[in-house]
Amino acid sequence: MRKISLLIAVLFMSLVAFAAQAQTIEQNFFHQLKIGEAAQSWEHRIDLPETAAMQGKIFVARNLDLRMGKLVIEREMLTPTFYYVKVRLPKHPEVPMAGNLKVELKIGDVPSVQKPEAPTALALSEVGATLKPIFTWKTDSRYAAVTLFDLTEQKTVWERVATINGHIGFDEGYLKKDHRYRWAVKVSGENGKYSAETVAGFKIVEQNGIVVAIPE
């Protein structure tokens, strides 16, 4: 009987340890804009629970779900003790806008420091409009941070975190004719460690009455 009780106790402690090791936190961030309201950004932070910190645990991975609505991610950061995300609702003046981001954070013992290879084959999709392009790249990683810099005006005009592998569309306003642009992409897996950036450029000009984007 004593051996059985001891075995039960060992199994129980193993299950507790496994549950702690596999612990996750889920949180939803819902935002909306009424007709006529301007585009808006919101910043959120999720801290590691004190109970997990006392056990020496840390955040080791994150999963992002943006399938509900029009919310987009501008930037994010995963650290051992907190997760930061900045989200935005672009504005379409004639319709209300709403969307939800679901964040799942995994708690564990040892962080992964592995970074993926930098993306390759950066290009503008032939399907996208010239002033509202679709950016594409090749990678095995699901997540990508994309930054668009206007060389003519010398400022960053657009930042997004893509949650669908290999592409994202310009979703706010329009690019400008006779401007030159540089865009950069870095990718990550669930552990939130980003690769080195890959950079590409293009200019928007009018040729024979047609506005086109020319790679540089």
Phi, psi and omega per residue, in radians:
M1 nan -0.706 -3.132
R2 -1.109 -0.680 3.130
K3 -1.144 -0.675 3.136
I4 -1.137 -0.758 3.130
S5 -1.094 -0.719 3.130
L6 -1.121 -0.699 3.132
L7 -1.128 -0.733 3.113
I8 -1.089 -0.726 -3.138
A9 -1.118 -0.742 3.129
V10 -1.117 -0.746 3.119
L11 -1.110 -0.708 3.136
F12 -1.105 -0.782 3.136
M13 -1.135 -0.602 3.113
S14 -1.156 -0.726 3.116
L15 -1.129 -0.701 3.111
V16 -1.102 -0.781 3.135
A17 -1.103 -0.715 3.129
F18 -1.129 -0.729 3.130
A19 -1.092 -0.716 3.134
A20 -1.161 -0.699 -3.115
Q21 -1.161 -0.595 -3.074
A22 -1.693 0.195 -3.057
Q23 -1.092 2.476 3.078
T24 -2.319 2.732 3.045
I25 -2.102 2.308 3.081
E26 -2.083 2.388 3.103
Q27 -2.552 2.432 3.122
N28 -1.901 2.431 3.068
F29 -2.113 1.923 -3.111
F30 -1.921 2.337 3.102
H31 -2.423 2.692 3.102
Q32 -2.592 2.717 3.077
L33 -2.220 2.395 3.065
K34 -1.461 2.887 3.084
I35 -1.003 2.292 3.129
G36 1.623 -0.239 3.119
E37 -1.400 2.539 -3.120
A38 -1.313 2.783 3.049
A39 -0.994 2.603 -3.065
Q40 -2.564 2.609 3.070
S41 -2.042 2.656 3.105
W42 -2.359 2.529 3.102
E43 -1.967 2.424 -3.128
H44 -2.342 2.618 3.100
R45 -2.420 2.359 3.067
I46 -2.060 2.097 -3.119
D47 -1.643 2.600 3.054
L48 -1.065 2.276 3.128
P49 -1.036 2.557 -3.113
E50 -1.065 -0.650 -3.137
T51 -1.081 -0.685 3.117
A52 -1.215 -0.705 3.125
A53 -1.092 -0.685 3.133
M54 -1.138 -0.436 3.110
Q55 -1.574 0.070 -3.139
G56 1.374 0.312 -3.124
K57 -1.511 2.841 3.119
I58 -2.523 2.911 2.971
F59 -1.311 2.261 -3.106
V60 -2.052 -0.264 -3.107
A61 -2.851 2.832 3.072
R62 -2.483 2.673 3.058
N63 -2.302 2.359 -3.059
L64 -2.083 2.367 -3.140
D65 -2.247 1.981 -3.098
L66 -2.007 0.394 -2.992
R67 -1.258 -0.324 -3.074
M68 -1.677 1.791 3.007
G69 1.627 -2.810 -2.980
K70 -1.895 0.151 3.137
L71 -1.129 2.480 3.085
V72 -2.197 2.818 3.100
I73 -1.840 2.239 3.082
E74 -1.542 -0.759 3.110
R75 -2.800 2.864 -3.122
E76 -2.667 2.865 3.071
M77 -2.716 2.216 3.051
L78 -1.909 2.150 3.068
T79 -2.112 2.969 3.111
P80 -1.046 -0.441 -3.027
T81 -2.033 -0.162 3.086
F82 -2.762 2.785 3.034
Y83 -2.131 2.282 3.140
Y84 -2.051 2.406 3.081
V85 -2.537 2.436 3.050
K86 -2.004 2.113 -3.094
V87 -2.003 2.868 -3.080
R88 -2.620 2.555 2.935
L89 -1.925 1.867 3.007
P90 -1.095 2.743 -3.048
K91 -1.929 2.256 2.933
H92 -1.963 1.881 -2.905
P93 -0.962 -0.480 -3.002
E94 -1.631 -0.069 -3.113
V95 -2.373 2.623 3.025
P96 -1.236 2.668 -3.123
M97 -2.164 2.459 3.109
A98 -2.702 2.747 3.099
G99 -3.038 2.876 -3.077
N100 -2.358 2.386 2.986
L101 -1.958 2.172 3.038
K102 -1.788 2.141 3.135
V103 -1.952 2.219 3.047
E104 -2.040 2.115 -3.126
L105 -1.950 2.267 3.131
K106 -1.705 2.369 3.137
I107 -1.883 2.321 -3.134
G108 -2.668 -2.800 -3.066
D109 -1.814 -0.774 -3.002
V110 -2.108 2.119 3.123
P111 -1.310 2.585 3.020
S112 -1.500 2.260 3.140
V113 -1.810 0.059 -3.096
Q114 -1.227 2.270 3.094
K115 -1.907 2.489 3.124
P116 -1.305 2.919 3.040
E117 -1.186 2.600 3.116
A118 -1.099 2.583 3.141
P119 -1.167 2.775 3.142
T120 -2.226 3.031 3.009
A121 0.970 0.805 3.073
L122 -1.123 2.325 -3.097
A123 -2.777 2.793 2.988
L124 -1.652 2.256 -3.100
S125 -1.152 2.488 3.085
E126 -1.216 -0.297 -3.124
V127 -1.344 -0.559 -3.077
G128 -1.310 2.706 3.063
A129 -1.313 2.685 -3.071
T130 -1.040 -0.781 -3.086
L131 -1.560 -0.023 3.082
K132 -2.466 1.202 -2.942
P133 -1.318 2.860 2.962
I134 -1.921 2.115 -3.129
F135 -1.576 2.358 -3.128
T136 -2.278 2.726 3.098
W137 -2.784 2.956 3.128
K138 -1.999 2.300 3.136
T139 -2.922 2.799 3.005
D140 -1.640 -0.105 -3.083
S141 -1.556 2.544 -3.097
R142 -1.325 -0.743 -2.999
Y143 -1.693 2.602 3.107
A144 -2.604 2.409 3.031
A145 -1.787 2.117 -3.060
V146 -2.017 2.295 3.117
T147 -2.201 2.326 3.117
L148 -2.031 2.171 -3.097
F149 -2.018 2.237 3.090
D150 -1.524 1.878 -3.114
L151 -1.195 -0.545 -3.120
T152 -1.183 -0.719 -3.135
E153 -1.705 -0.097 3.108
Q154 0.998 0.927 3.090
K155 -2.737 2.691 3.041
T156 -1.346 2.220 -3.062
V157 -1.946 -0.137 -3.061
W158 -2.881 2.343 3.051
E159 -2.385 2.348 3.099
R160 -2.556 2.627 2.951
V161 -1.906 1.993 -3.141
A162 -1.432 2.389 3.114
T163 -1.952 0.083 3.067
I164 -2.067 2.228 -2.994
N165 -0.990 2.138 2.852
G166 1.620 -0.041 3.137
H167 -2.886 2.744 3.015
I168 -2.804 2.502 -3.122
G169 -1.720 2.528 3.040
F170 -1.152 2.102 -2.887
D171 -2.068 0.153 -3.063
E172 -2.521 1.951 -3.127
G173 1.288 -2.723 -3.112
Y174 -2.414 2.638 2.999
L175 -1.294 2.981 -3.011
K176 -1.992 2.427 3.081
K177 -1.173 2.574 -3.132
D178 1.158 0.388 3.033
H179 -1.924 2.646 3.059
R180 -1.902 2.461 -3.051
Y181 -2.285 2.615 2.941
R182 -2.162 2.393 3.070
W183 -2.294 2.560 -3.061
A184 -2.243 2.527 3.126
V185 -2.315 2.309 2.957
K186 -2.273 2.583 -3.003
V187 -2.141 2.787 3.116
S188 -2.610 2.813 3.000
G189 -1.722 -2.763 -3.093
E190 -1.133 -0.468 -3.075
N191 -1.299 -0.083 3.074
G192 1.331 0.086 3.105
K193 -1.490 2.094 -3.062
Y194 -1.595 2.594 3.091
S195 -1.310 3.102 2.946
A196 -1.173 2.745 3.140
E197 -1.401 2.583 2.908
T198 -2.000 2.371 -3.001
V199 -2.084 2.507 3.052
A200 -2.475 2.883 -3.123
G201 -2.465 2.842 3.068
F202 -2.795 2.836 3.028
K203 -2.233 2.643 -3.137
I204 -1.921 2.096 -3.098
V205 -2.367 2.938 3.069
E206 -1.877 2.187 3.127
Q207 -2.212 2.092 -3.130
N208 0.922 0.716 3.094
G209 1.407 0.070 -3.121
I210 -2.071 2.281 3.121
V211 -1.466 2.159 -3.076
V212 -2.322 2.737 3.037
A213 -1.807 2.212 -3.113
I214 -1.991 2.103 3.115
P215 -1.051 2.544 3.083
E216 -2.164 nan nan
